[in-house]
Every structure is written in C-alpha cells, then in structure tokens.
C-alpha cells in the first residue's frame, strides 16, 4: 500500500520530484528518465509507471524551471528527445520479444489436459494484428497500460517483426516528441504551473479516451 501511495505522489507531483532530482543528481537524471520509459514500455509487469506525465514534465524542464526560492533546474531538449525515443523503441522491442518467446509458450501450456488459451483465440489474435497491427502499435503509445501490453500481445500474435519495428519507431517518435514538446511550450505557463496536478489528471484522462471510445463503439 505504501508503494502505491509513493508512486501516486510521484505521478501527481512529478514536477516537484523532478526539480529535486535534477538539482541533486545532475546528468544522472537522464539515466533515470531513460529507465522509467524503458521499463514502462519494455516490461509487461510495469504498466503503471507515469510515461505521459513524465514526458510532459521533462519537456517543461527542457525550457527551464525556476522555483519560488529562485533556484533553477533545466534539462537538455535534444538529450531528452533522443534518449527517450531510444528508450521507447527499445522497450517495445524487448516487450515484443518477450511476448513472442515466453508469452506464447506460457499460453500454450496445458494444465490437467486443458490449454491455458485455446488455439482459436491465438488465431484470432494473429488475424487481428495482421489486419490492424500497424495502427494498434501507434495508437497504443498514447494509452496508459495499453502501451505496455500492446507490444507483448503483438509478439504473442506473431506480428511480423519488420512490420512491428517500423511502426514501433514511428509511434515512439510521435509519442516522445509530441508530449515532450507540449511540455516545452506550455509547461511553464503560470496557470499550468499553478495547477500542474490538474494538468496531469487531464493528460491521463485524454490518454484514456481511445479506450472509452472503443468500448462505447463496441457496445453500440
């Protein structure tokens, strides 16, 4: 429970925490940012890390942030963009490989003569990624939790890696550049700084909209 509270506090006050980390650890902050993005996208068991809000906040710090005490903290825009694009693409690739190797084998296990997942469901997954895989990989980048599972399921669905990698790179670039530059241009506007927690909730809410729309479409 304490871990969840700590994580929630970090997400909601990510601007304050990043300010402290930048001041205390200097260039090592780039390693920290890289690891968070890589782990969130690369390990299927870590879907709760704050990818969207982290990119937005990092963008704000690339423009330079000054606190009430007059202390400043700043990140290099180019280092952030390049390193986090690499982290996002590499993370998805690792997740795909885990799905195509470990994930597929686990789903084919038999317990008491029954398979964990029937072959027809795997066939349906393969058919889905053959038809909608490219769009799914790109859109999933902007949906929390889904972006962690999408490459893993793509691996299980045996989506061609050459096709996966192409749209993995496109999605990674659009996601990182888009949210980081939003933070760069708008993160230091006074009203946003004063209501940063609300903005974070807004980013999370907007990111979840594709899921809501898809659920409503399916129900209709």
PEHUJO-V929174 format. One record per backbone hydrogen bond with DSSP energy under -1.0 kcal/mol. CO is the residue of the C=O (numbers start at 0). NH is the residue of the N-H. If there is no record, write none. Layout:
# PEHUJO-V929174
co,nh
CO,NH
CO,NH
This chain:
# PEHUJO-V929174
co,nh
0,4
1,5
2,6
3,7
4,8
5,9
6,10
7,11
8,12
12,16
13,17
14,18
15,19
16,20
17,21
18,22
19,23
20,24
21,25
24,27
25,28
26,29
27,31
28,32
29,33
30,34
31,35
32,36
33,37
34,38
35,39
36,40
37,41
38,42
42,45
48,50
49,53
50,54
51,55
52,56
53,57
54,58
55,59
56,60
57,61
60,74
64,72
66,69
70,66
72,64
75,79
76,80
77,81
78,82
79,83
80,84
81,85
82,86
83,87
84,88
85,89
86,90
87,91
88,92
89,93
90,94
91,95
92,96
93,97
94,98
95,99
96,100
97,102
98,103
100,104
101,105
102,106
105,108
106,116
108,115
110,113
113,110
117,121
118,122
119,123
120,124
121,125
122,126
123,127
124,128
125,129
126,130
127,131
128,132
131,135
132,136
133,137
134,138
135,139
138,141
139,142
142,146
143,145
144,148
145,149
148,152
149,153
150,154
151,155
152,156
153,158
154,157
159,163
160,164
161,165
162,166
163,167
164,168
165,169
166,170
167,171
168,172
169,173
170,174
171,175
172,176
173,177
174,178
175,179
176,180
177,181
178,182
179,183
180,184
181,185
182,186
185,188
188,191
188,192
189,193
194,198
195,199
196,200
197,201
198,202
199,203
200,204
201,205
202,206
203,207
207,211
208,212
209,213
210,214
211,215
212,216
213,217
214,218
215,219
